[in-house]
Amino acid sequence: MNIDSQLKLQAYLDGELKAGQTRQVAEWLDKDPEARALFAELQHTTTIMTGNEPPVKLPVPGEFFWARIEREITARPSPRPRYSWAQWWRVLLPLGAVGLLVALLLPRDAAPGKASSVATLKGMEVETYLPNSQVITFRSESEGVSFVWVDTR
């Protein structure tokens, strides 16, 4: 028997089902011995629990007791969340690691005072930081080959 069936039997015992569902569960109980056994066990458990439950005595009348609790709840200011260093480290450490990784992977510019030559080769840039250099590119589509010549004369 699955959980939904067990919960339906519990709801039937507690009187929480609609009239149509109540009839269906009653018919099901007539046909299924496993369901009848579980229902009998649930009835027995309910009887034991309600018969042996100690009575609850409030120190003051009920309305006064609950009104006092409600006043205390509404009078208290909502607590501000406090953040500890451990909580900050959980956020800052991964952010710092990502920042360091990005800084290491970003391309660096040429050193100051050095000339650079750039040539575009089918969507890619070829760059050299040699002073007074010239870059010549050649692409042969039929051969599927690209040549890059860097002249430093």
PASEKE-967686 format. One line per 4 residues: number of its first residue (from 1); their letters; for each residue x, y, z of N, C-alpha, C, CB. Coordinates in pm, whole numbers, plus 32768, in hexadecimal, padded with zeros to 4 digits. Glycine has a CB too. Layout:
N
NUM> A> X:Y:Z:X:Y:Z:X:Y:Z:X:Y:Z | ...
***
This chain:
153
1> MNID> 8055:7F8B:8000:8000:8000:8000:805A:807C:8000:7F9F:8000:807B | 803B:80DA:7FAA:8091:8150:7F9F:806B:81BB:8005:8089:818A:7F11 | 80BB:8221:800D:80AA:828B:8071:8026:82D5:805E:811F:82EE:806A | 8001:82F0:7FE0:7F85:8339:7FC6:7F0C:82EC:7FFC:7F74:8352:7F31
5> SQLK> 7F0D:8269:7FEC:7E9E:8217:801E:7E9B:821C:80B7:7EAC:8184:7FEE | 7F10:8216:80F5:7F16:821D:8187:7EE3:82A3:81BA:7FA5:8204:81B9 | 7F0B:830E:8175:7EDD:8393:819D:7E47:83A3:8189:7F28:83FF:814F | 7E12:8364:8120:7D83:836A:8108:7D37:8323:8177:7D60:832C:807F
9> LQAY> 7D6B:82B2:81A6:7D2D:826C:8217:7D31:82C1:8295:7D72:81E4:8230 | 7DA1:8304:82AC:7DAC:835B:8322:7D48:83CE:8318:7E3B:8392:8330 | 7D3A:8408:82A2:7CDA:8475:828F:7C4A:8442:82A2:7CEA:84B3:8202 | 7C2F:83C9:8276:7BAA:838C:828A:7B8F:837C:831F:7BA1:8302:8241
13> LDGE> 7BF1:834D:836A:7BE3:833B:83FA:7BCB:83C0:8441:7C5E:82F7:8434 | 7C0F:8429:8414:7C02:84AD:8452:7B87:84FA:8422:7C7E:84FE:8437 | 7B40:84C4:83BE:7AC8:8507:838B:7AE9:857E:8334:7A71:8532:83FC | 7B57:8579:82EC:7B83:85EB:829A:7B63:85DB:8206:7C16:85FE:82AB
17> LKAG> 7B20:8570:81DE:7B03:8558:8151:7A79:858E:812C:7B0B:84C3:8130 | 7A67:85AE:80AC:79E5:85D8:807A:798B:855F:806F:79F3:8620:7FF0 | 790A:8576:8058:78A8:850A:8059:78C7:84A0:7FEE:781B:8542:8042 | 78EA:84CA:7F76:7909:846B:7F0A:7984:8417:7F2A:791E:84B5:7E87
21> QTRQ> 79EA:8457:7F61:7A64:840E:7F86:7A49:83B1:7FFB:7AD5:8471:7FA8 | 79F3:83D9:8057:79D3:8385:80CA:7992:8302:809C:7975:83D0:812C | 7937:830C:803C:78F7:8293:8006:795D:8239:7FC2:7887:82B8:7FA2 | 79B7:8274:7F75:7A1D:8224:7F30:7A76:81DA:7F93:7A73:827E:7ED5
25> VAEW> 7AA1:821F:7FFE:7AF8:81DF:8060:7AAC:8172:80AB:7B2F:8248:80C3 | 7A2B:8189:80C8:79DB:8123:810D:79CF:80A6:80B6:794E:815A:8130 | 79B9:80B7:8035:79B2:8044:7FD9:7A39:7FFF:7FD1:7985:8071:7F4B | 7AA2:804C:7FCF:7B2A:8014:7FC9:7B47:7FC1:8047:7B93:8084:7FBA
29> LDKD> 7B1B:7FF3:80BA:7B30:7FA9:8137:7AE3:7F25:8137:7B06:7FFF:81AF | 7A6D:7F23:80F9:7A1F:7EA7:80F2:7A65:7E3D:809D:7993:7EC3:80B9 | 7AAF:7E68:8038:7AEC:7E0B:7FD9:7B7A:7DE2:7FFF:7AEC:7E48:7F4F | 7BC7:7E38:803F:7C56:7E22:8052:7C75:7E00:80E4:7CA5:7E9F:8026
33> PEAR> 7CA3:7D83:8100:7CC1:7D5F:818B:7D3D:7DA9:81C1:7CD7:7CC8:8194 | 7D9D:7DC8:816B:7E13:7E11:8199:7DED:7E9D:81C8:7E7D:7E19:8128 | 7D93:7EDD:817C:7D64:7F62:81A2:7D16:7F5B:8225:7D0D:7FA0:8132 | 7CC3:7EF2:8236:7C78:7EE2:82B3:7CD5:7ED1:832A:7C19:7E6A:82A9
37> ALFA> 7D41:7E84:8318:7DA0:7E6E:8385:7DE6:7EF1:83AB:7E08:7E04:835D | 7E11:7F3E:8347:7E51:7FBE:8364:7DF0:801F:83A6:7E89:7FFB:82E3 | 7D73:8020:8378:7D0E:8079:83B1:7CF4:8055:8443:7C8B:8072:8360 | 7CEC:7FD2:8461:7CD8:7FA6:84EC:7D4E:7FD1:8543:7CC5:7F0C:84F2
41> ELQH> 7DC7:7FC6:850D:7E3E:7FF0:8559:7E3E:8086:8573:7EBE:7FC8:850D | 7E15:80D3:850E:7E0C:8164:851F:7DA3:8189:8588:7DEB:81A8:8499 | 7D30:8144:8586:7CC8:815D:85E9:7CFB:813D:8676:7C4A:810A:85CB | 7D3F:80CE:8683:7D73:80A5:8704:7DDA:810B:8738:7DB3:8019:86FA
45> TTTI> 7E32:8138:86E2:7E97:819B:8708:7E55:821E:8732:7EF9:81B4:8694 | 7DF0:8249:86E9:7DAA:82C5:870B:7D67:82B9:8793:7D41:82E8:86A0 | 7D28:8247:87AD:7CE4:8231:882E:7D48:8235:88A1:7C99:81AB:882D | 7DB8:81F3:8890:7E1D:81F2:88FA:7E53:827D:8913:7E8E:8193:88D5
49> MTGN> 7E71:82C7:88A8:7EAC:834C:88B8:7E4A:83AD:88F8:7EDA:8382:8832 | 7DCC:83AC:88D1:7D6C:840C:8909:7D46:83E5:8997:7CEF:8414:88B2 | 7D46:8365:89B9:7D21:833A:8A3F:7D8E:8351:8AA5:7CFC:82AA:8A3F | 7E0B:8355:8A7B:7E7A:8361:8AD9:7EC3:83E7:8AD3:7EDC:82F4:8AC1
53> EPPV> 7E8B:8446:8A8E:7ECB:84C9:8A82:7EB2:8518:8B02:7E96:8515:8A07 | 7F1B:854D:8B40:7F05:8598:8BBC:7EC1:861D:8B9F:7F8B:85B0:8C06 | 7E6A:8647:8BF9:7E28:86C8:8BE3:7E8C:873C:8BF3:7DB2:86DA:8C45 | 7E78:87A3:8BA4:7ED0:8817:8BA7:7E8C:8883:8BF9:7EF2:8849:8B18
57> KLPV> 7ED2:88B1:8C60:7E9C:891C:8CB6:7EEE:8999:8C9E:7EA0:88F2:8D4D | 7EAD:8A04:8C78:7EF1:8A84:8C67:7EF6:8ACC:8CEC:7EAA:8ADA:8BFC | 7F61:8B19:8D06:7F6B:8B5F:8D87:7F04:8BCF:8D97:7FF6:8B98:8D97 | 7ECF:8C00:8D27:7E6B:8C6C:8D27:7DFD:8C44:8CC4:7EAB:8CF8:8CFF
61> PGEF> 7D8C:8C8A:8CC4:7D23:8C69:8C62:7D5A:8C6E:8BD2:7CAD:8CCB:8C70 | 7D22:8C19:8B7A:7D54:8C07:8AF3:7D5E:8C86:8AA1:7CFE:8BA8:8AAC | 7CF5:8CDA:8AA2:7CF6:8D54:8A51:7D65:8DB3:8A7F:7C6E:8D9C:8A59 | 7D77:8DBF:8B00:7DE0:8E16:8B34:7E6A:8DE1:8B0F:7DD3:8E23:8BCD
65> FWAR> 7E7B:8D5E:8B17:7EFB:8D1E:8AF7:7F23:8D3A:8A66:7EF3:8C87:8B0F | 7EC7:8D22:8A08:7EE8:8D35:897A:7EF4:8DC8:8956:7E7E:8CF3:8924 | 7EA6:8E1F:8998:7EB2:8EAF:897E:7F3A:8EE1:89AB:7E42:8EFC:89C5 | 7F6D:8EAE:8A1C:7FF1:8ED7:8A4C:805E:8EAB:89EA:800B:8E9C:8AD8
69> IERE> 8054:8E31:89B4:80B6:8E00:8951:80B2:8E57:88D4:809A:8D6C:892C | 803A:8E79:88A6:802E:8ECD:882F:806C:8F57:8846:7F9A:8EDC:8805 | 8055:8F93:88BD:8091:9015:88DD:8128:900E:88DC:805F:9046:8965 | 8161:8FA2:8912:81F2:8F94:8915:822D:8F86:8889:821A:8F1D:896B
73> ITAR> 81E7:8F3D:8834:8218:8F29:87AA:8217:8FAD:875E:81C2:8EC0:8760 | 81A9:8FF9:876A:81A0:9077:871E:81F9:90E4:875A:810F:90A7:8719 | 8219:90DE:87DB:826B:9144:8819:82FE:9133:87FA:8257:9144:88AD | 832A:90BD:87DE:83B8:90A5:87C3:83DF:90D9:873A:83D8:9010:87CE
77> PSPR> 844D:9123:8732:847B:914D:86AD:84B5:90D4:8664:84E6:91BF:86B7 | 84AB:90D9:85E1:84E2:906A:8594:857A:906D:85A1:84B6:9071:84FD | 85B7:8FFC:85BC:8648:8FFB:85D0:8692:9013:854D:8675:8F76:860E | 86FF:9060:8557:8754:9077:84E2:87AE:8FFE:84D0:87A7:90FA:84F0
81> PRYS> 87C0:8FD6:8457:881C:8F66:8442:88AB:8F92:845E:880F:8F2E:83B3 | 88F4:8F41:84A5:8981:8F5C:84C0:89D5:8EFE:846C:89A2:8F4C:8558 | 8A37:8F3A:842B:8A8C:8EEC:83D4:8B13:8ED7:8417:8A9B:8F30:834B | 8B3D:8E5F:841C:8BBF:8E42:8455:8C28:8E42:83E6:8BBE:8DB9:84A0
85> WAQW> 8CA7:8E3E:8410:8D13:8E3C:83AD:8D0B:8DBF:8357:8D9B:8E43:83F2 | 8CDF:8D51:8392:8CD5:8CD5:8344:8C71:8CE5:82D2:8CAD:8C5F:839E | 8C04:8D2C:82EC:8BA2:8D42:8281:8BDA:8D9D:8215:8B21:8D7F:82BA | 8C27:8E04:823B:8C63:8E5B:81D8:8CCB:8E10:8185:8CA4:8ED3:821B
89> WRVL> 8D1A:8DB8:81C6:8D7F:8D6C:817D:8D40:8D0F:8117:8DD6:8D1D:81DC | 8CCA:8CDB:8137:8C86:8C82:80D7:8C65:8CCB:8055:8C06:8C4A:8113 | 8C53:8D4E:805D:8C34:8D9E:7FE6:8CB3:8DD7:7FA8:8BD3:8E0F:8009 | 8D0A:8E11:7FFC:8D7E:8E57:7FC8:8DEA:8DFC:7F8F:8DB9:8EAB:8033
93> LPLG> 8DFD:8D88:7FC9:8E64:8D2D:7F99:8E4A:8CFF:7F09:8E6E:8CB5:7FF6 | 8DD1:8CCD:7EE9:8DBA:8CA8:7E5D:8DC2:8D20:7DFE:8D33:8C66:7E4F | 8D90:8D95:7E2A:8D98:8E0B:7DD3:8E29:8E33:7DBA:8D4B:8E81:7E10 | 8E7C:8E2C:7E20:8F09:8E4B:7E0F:8F4E:8DE9:7DB3:8F4F:8E4D:7E95
97> AVGL> 8F2B:8D68:7DC0:8F67:8D03:7D69:8F3F:8D1B:7CD8:8F3C:8C76:7D95 | 8EC2:8D3D:7CC0:8E95:8D59:7C37:8EDC:8DD5:7C01:8DFB:8D6C:7C32 | 8EEA:8E3E:7C55:8F30:8EB7:7C2A:8FC1:8E9B:7C06:8F2A:8F20:7C95 | 9005:8E4A:7C57:908F:8E26:7C3B:909A:8DD7:7BB9:90CA:8DD6:7CAF
101> LVAL> 903F:8D7A:7BA4:903F:8D29:7B29:9029:8D81:7AAF:8FD4:8CBC:7B30 | 8FCC:8DDF:7AB8:8FB3:8E3A:7A47:902E:8E8F:7A2D:8F38:8E94:7A63 | 906F:8EC1:7A96:90E6:8F14:7A84:9158:8EC6:7A43:9114:8F4D:7B0B | 9164:8E47:7A63:91CE:8DF7:7A28:91B2:8DD2:7996:91E3:8D7A:7A78
105> LLPR> 9133:8DC4:7974:9111:8D99:78ED:90FF:8E0C:788A:9094:8D49:78F2 | 90F1:8E86:78BA:90E0:8EF7:785E:9165:8F14:7818:90AD:8F74:78A9 | 9160:8F37:7797:91DD:8F58:7750:9217:8FD9:7787:91C5:8F64:76B8 | 9298:8FDF:778A:92DE:9056:77BC:9304:90B0:7746:935D:902D:780E
109> DAAP> 9307:9130:7760:932F:9191:76F9:93C7:918E:76E9:9300:9221:771C | 93F5:91C9:767B:9485:91D1:7661:94C7:9228:76CC:94A2:9209:75D3 | 9544:9208:76E7:958E:9258:7749:959D:92E5:7712:9619:921A:7767 | 959F:9348:7768:95AB:93D3:7738:962F:93E8:76EC:95A2:9436:77AE
113> GKAS> 9627:9431:767F:969E:9451:7632:96BE:93EA:75C8:9712:9461:768C | 9677:937C:75C1:9693:9317:755C:9629:9321:74EE:9695:9288:7599 | 9653:9315:7473:95F7:931B:7403:95B6:9293:73F0:963F:9347:7382 | 9541:9293:73B5:94FF:9213:7398:94C5:9219:730D:9491:91F3:7400
117> SVAT> 94C1:91A5:72CD:9486:919A:7249:9414:9135:7251:94F0:9170:71DD | 93A7:9153:720F:9331:90FC:7215:9309:90DA:7187:92BC:9140:7262 | 92E8:905D:7171:92B1:9032:70F1:923A:8FD8:710D:931D:8FE8:709A | 91D3:8FE2:70BA:915C:8F8E:70CE:9165:8F19:706F:90DA:8FDF:70B6
121> LKGM> 914E:8EA2:70A5:9158:8E29:7057:90D8:8DD9:706A:91D6:8DD5:707F | 907B:8DE7:7010:8FFD:8D9E:7011:8FBD:8DA2:709C:9012:8D0D:6FE4 | 8FA4:8E19:70D0:8F60:8E28:714F:8FBB:8E25:71C8:8EFB:8DBF:715D | 903C:8E04:71B7:9099:8E01:7227:90FB:8E74:7218:90E5:8D77:722F
125> EVET> 9128:8EA8:7288:918B:8F11:7284:9213:8ED7:72A8:9167:8F84:72E4 | 9277:8EFE:725B:9300:8ED7:7278:9348:8F56:729F:9345:8E8E:71FE | 9386:8F55:7315:93C4:8FCE:7349:9452:8FAF:7376:9371:9009:73BC | 94AC:900C:7358:9536:8FFF:7386:955E:907F:73CD:9597:8FE0:7310
129> YLPN> 95B0:9072:7433:95DB:90E5:7481:966B:910E:745E:95D0:90C5:7518 | 969A:90E0:73ED:9721:9103:73C3:9720:9191:7387:9758:909C:735C | 9784:91E2:73A9:9787:926B:7372:97A7:9266:72DD:97EF:92C3:73BD | 976E:92C2:7293:9787:92D2:7203:976F:924F:71B8:9816:9303:71EB
133> SQVI> 9705:920B:71D8:96E9:918E:7192:9672:919F:7135:96CF:911B:71F6 | 966A:9143:70D4:95FD:9145:7075:95C9:90B6:7068:962B:917F:6FEB | 9542:90A8:7067:9505:9023:705E:94C1:9019:6FD7:94A0:900B:70D2 | 94DF:8FAB:6F8F:94A0:8F91:6F0D:945A:8F0A:6F18:9509:8F93:6E96
137> TFRS> 93DD:8F03:6EED:9392:8E84:6EF4:9368:8E5A:6E68:9315:8E92:6F50 | 935F:8DD7:6E55:9330:8D9E:6DD8:92DA:8D26:6DF8:93A8:8D77:6D7B | 9266:8D1E:6DBA:9209:8CAD:6DD0:91E9:8C6E:6D4A:9187:8CDA:6E19 | 91FF:8BEA:6D3E:91DC:8BA1:6CC5:9162:8B4B:6CE6:9254:8B49:6C91
141> ESEG> 90EF:8B72:6CB2:9074:8B28:6CCC:9076:8A9F:6C8B:8FFB:8B77:6C9A | 90B0:8A94:6C13:90B2:8A13:6BCE:9109:89AE:6C18:90E6:8A25:6B3E | 9176:89DC:6C55:91CF:8983:6C9F:91AA:897A:6D33:9260:89B2:6C91 | 915A:89D9:6D60:9134:89DB:6DED:91A7:89FD:6E48:90FC:8956:6E15
145> VSFV> 9201:8A59:6E1A:9279:8A7A:6E65:927E:8B12:6E78:92F9:8A46:6E1E | 92B0:8B3C:6EEC:92C8:8BC9:6F07:935B:8BDB:6F2A:926C:8BFE:6F7A | 9396:8C49:6EF5:9420:8C6A:6F15:9423:8CF4:6F53:947B:8C64:6E97 | 9476:8D01:6FBB:948A:8D81:6FFB:9521:8D9D:6FF7:9451:8D83:708F
149> WVDT> 9547:8E10:6FBC:95D5:8E34:6FB3:95E9:8EB0:7009:9601:8E4E:6F1E | 9647:8EA5:7068:9668:8F16:70BE:96F1:8F45:7096:9662:8EF1:7156 | 96F6:8FC1:7064:9774:8FFC:7035:97A2:9062:709D:9763:903F:6FA7 | 981C:9050:70D0:9850:90A9:713B:98C0:9103:710A:9882:9056:71B0
153> R> 98D5:9111:7086:9940:9164:7051:992B:91F4:706B:9950:914F:6FC2
***
